Amino acid sequence: MAVYLRRMKLALIQLAVSRNKEKNLERACIFIKEAAKNGANLVCLPECFNSPYSVKYFNQYAETIPGTTSNVLSESAKENKIHLIGGTFPERYDGKLFNTCLAFGPNGELLAKHRKVHLFDIDIPGKITFKESDALAPGDSFTMFEIEKWKIGLGICYDIRFPLMANIYAEKGCQLLVYPGAFNMTTGPAHWELLQRARAVDNQLYVATVSPARDETSSYSAWGHSSLISPWGSVIATTEEKEGIVYGEIDLLQVTETREQIPIRQQQRKDLYHIEFTAFN
């Protein structure tokens, strides 16, 4: 890898997820290998890539770390010599279940572990009711890792709705935020792209989102539309609802130029308001 990696090619894998964990892992590895062959430096998987996204399945599919899924991700990153954000899967720890995202380096080393901070508990009458807290516990820290001069912040799905979380990542120097997520058929068309572009513009950084492919036969149907957004708020690359890989290039220079052209951080009235934060992995 170059001494200074100014540009990176991202691959966002919009995976079709079945109830067969072994097949889900096998398909993920196939797509990771394809992305690496096509020159991706950083490959990302979707939320709940090894199991159906449903409260009733989280306990059944949950694993400890290290375990089968984390070992497969580590080996795949090492085999393909790429950085890998391994989507999310249900993690069992200390008698609780978490929705957890792991990041690995090209030697297979674990770089970061993020547990979903904000749980998806909503009730939209006549449309969707979902309560992750019936099965999952929330994480209690924010998570960053580095690829050379790139600082990358991790969030999971519902985390994207909380702008202060993204603000804090920007304050800590992040130039890219990655959110594996599975918005549904109600919130997806209304807010998925809007939230991505808002977080990118608010914080003058890249935002990448990675959804599972849509399965209209499942109890929870994902919106899809995995995307990469620029610091200017433009859509660099996106897709529809089917399985596939979204590719896009990111450039540190564009982050720097955007922040210099509109210097919101220097202009913030910190005498009137500021952000305080404590817990980081």
Protein Blocks (a to p, Z undefined) as FASTA:
>chain_A
ZZblfbacdddddddddfblklmmmmmmmmmmmmmmnopabdcddehklbccdfklmmmm
pccdddfklmmmmmmmmmnopacdehjadddeehiacdddddddfkopafbdcddfbdcd
dddehiaccdfklmpccdfbdcdddehjbccdddehjlmmmmklmmmmmmnopabdcddd
dddfklmmmmmmmmmmmmmmmnopadddddddddfkbmbdcebjpacddfkopafbdcdf
bgcdddddddfklmmmmmmmmcmklmpcfklgccddfbdZZ
